[in-house]
Structures are given as C-alpha cells and as structure tokens.
Amino acid sequence: MNPSERIDRLIAKLTDWRGKTFASIRKSILEADREIIEEWKWMGSPVWSHDGIIAVANAHKEKVKLTFSHGASLPDPEKLFNAGLEGNARRAIDFFEGDKINERALKKLVRAAVDYNQIKLKKKAPAGTRAKVHKSKRGYSRGPDAMSKTKYAQKIIFFYCYKCKDYELKTSPHYRAQKQRFARRRKAEKAKAETTK
C-alpha cells in the first residue's frame, strides 16, 4: 500500500468532522503545488514534501493538527498559525470542529514552505560536485557527501510525546524526561527478571 492509499484509509476511518477537515486540508495542500509528494512517516503520520518536508498532519480527539516543519521562517499575514508559536522552527495550525478552512491562505502558506525548501536546497552544494570533506574538532566528517553525526541527528528531529500525545522536537525537555522514564522502566524490568531466576 502506497502513502496516498494509507492517507485515503486514514481519512475513511475518521467518520466525524475530522475526516472532512483532513480531506479539505489535503486537497488544499495538493492543489497548492502539483509536485508535492505524499509520504507516510513516524508510524502513521501523513507528510507532504517538495524538496524537503512541508507539513505533517495528525488527527487528535478534539482537533486536526497541521504542523509546518519550518513554520517559524514562513510569512503568515493571515495569522493561520495558532499553536507551537514559541518554537524556533515549527509552527502549527489546530483545526477544531466548526472551524472554516481558509483555503487561499493555506495554499499561500504551502507555496511559501516550498519556496523556503528550494532556497535552502540552492544554498547547498550543486548536484554532481563533491564538496571538500574535512574533519571537525570532534572528528566527525563534514560536507554534503558525508553522513555526519550532525546530519543524521537532523533527520530524526521528532519524537512522539506520550504526555502531550503529539509530536515534539527532540530539543524539548519532554524528550529527555521520557527517555529517562523508559530507561528506569527497562532497568526495573531487568532487575525483576534477574530476581525471578
């Protein structure tokens, strides 16, 4: 099953207002730019990309959340962003029951996100050229052709926060707290297993 089919199935399962809202958001995003690709990531999240991630959507109990990965860098004259406003990179739009979707403004925001991705891409070394790779002070390889520790870390910047029941940046204090809770739980389970032997 391809990502588009998975998103179709997700929308079909949302039999209340969230399904209609989700479908309208998806329609506006795809109409904004014909080259946008639909993806399915993070164990069940619809993602729209064009030269990088544009936005990710999630259906929650009382809302549909659309998160723009570089929302903080995008112009938002219509004030669509109403969540995650304190973040350094992301911004989100929370849609609630009865909310009317401003399709024109949403499409402009999506096009701005595509422009941002393309400008960011142009700043990188052009395809076919191999940038000089050098060692940093910590010894990790740097450059567009090197899979550095930093570059790998940037690829996996989200985690699912069980406390907020939403995706968060790994820079969030919740990430460290959740990681510590899981570590304590594993340690307790290991100790329990050893005592039962």
N, C-alpha and C positions, 0 to 999 in steps of 0.2 A: 504493500500500500504506500503510495507516494504522499508527500506532505500535504498537498492540496486535498487529497481524499481524506486524510486524517482530520483536517480542519473542517471539511464538509460533515464528517461524522460527529465531531465535537459540537458543531452548531446544531445539528439534528437532535442531539441529546439534550440541548438546552431548550426545553419546550415552553418556557415562560418568556418574559420580556427580554431576558438576557440574550436569547438566541437571535431575536430580531435586531437587537442593538449590535451584537457581534457581527452579524451578516452585513449590516449597514456600514460599520467601521471597515470591514474587509473590502467591501465594494469601493468605498471612497479611496482607500489606500491603493488598490489595484488600478483604479481609474486615473489616479494622480500621475502615474508613470508606468508605461506599458512594459518596461524592462525590469520591474520589481519581481523578485523571486520569493516564493513562499517556502518556508522551511519549518521543520518540526524539531525543536530542541528542548533540552533540560527536562527530559522525561514528561513531555506533554504540553509544551508551550508553542503556540503559533508564532512564527517570527517572519518578518518581511525585511528583505535585504536588497540592496543595489550598491555594489562597490563597498559593502560593509553593512552591518546591521542598522536598520532604520528604527524599527519598533518591535516590541513583543507584547502580546495581549494575553490576558488571563481573565477567566470568569470566576468571580467570587460569589459568596452567598447573596450579598446585597448590592453588588456593583460589578461592572466590567472595567478592568484597568488596562489602559494602553500606555506603555512606557517607552519613551524615546531614549535610546542609549546615549545620544549627545544633545538631549533637550536643552541643557543649560547654555549651549552655544547657538541655539536657534532663535531667530526673531519670532515673537509671539504677540503681535499687536492686538489680536482678538482675545487675548488672555484665556486661551484654552487650557493651559496647564493649571491644574488646581491641586496637585499632590506632588510630593517629593521636591518641593520648592527650595529646600535647604541643601540639596545635594550639589556636589561640584560638577557632576557630569549629566546625570539622568534627570528627566522631568516626566511627570505622568499626568494623564487625564483620567479621572474617575467618572464613569458614567453611571448614574443611578436611574431607577425606574421613573419614567416620565420625562427624563432629560431629552431635549431635542438636539440632534447632532448637526452642528454647523459644518456641512459637507464642504462648502467652498473654503472655509478657513482651515479645515483639516487637510484638504488637498494641498493648500499652500504650505502648510507645515511639513507635510511629507516631501514635497518638492525641495523645500529648504534643507531637509535632512539628507536628501540625495545629493544636493549641491555641496553640502558640508563634507560628505563622504568622498566625493570626487576631488574636491580641493585638497583634502587630506591625502588622498592617493597620489595626486600630482606632486606633492611635496616629497614623496618617497623617490628612490632611485628609479629611473625608467626601466621598463622590462628589457631583458637581453643584456643589460650591463651589470657587471659584477662589482659591487662596491668593495672597497678595501676593508677587510675584516681585521680588527685589531683586538688585543686583549685589554679588558678593563682592569682596574686595580684589584678587583675581586677574582679576576681570572676567567670571567665568562666571555664568550665570543660575542662581538657586536657586529652590526651590519645587517642589511635586509636579507642576505642569504644565510645568515647564521641563526640557528634555533637557540637563542639565548634564554637564560632563565627568566629574564625580564619579559621577553616577548611571549614566552609560554604562559607566564603568570597573567599577562594582559588578556590572553584568550579566554581564560576561565575566571571572570571577574564577578560572576553572580553565584549566589547560593540560595537555597530555599530556607527561609527562616520559619521554623515551626512555631515560634512565639507570635510573629506578626502575620503568619500564614500568607506570605508574599515573598517575592524575590528581592534580595538585598545585595548591595555591593559587599565584596569581601573586606572592604575597609570599615564596614560597620562594626561597632563594638559587639553587636549580637553574634557576629561570626565567631569571634574569639570565645565568647561565653558558651555558645552552642558546641563548639569544638571541645571545650573543656568538659562540658557535661557528658558528651559522648565518650571522652577518654576515661572519665570517672566511672561511667557505666560499664565500659569494657573491662576496666581494672577490677570492679566489684564482681562481674560475671566470671572473670578468670580466677579470682580468689575463691569464689563459691565452688567453681568446678574442681579446684585443687583440694578443697576440704572434703568434698564428697567422694574423692577417690579412695 
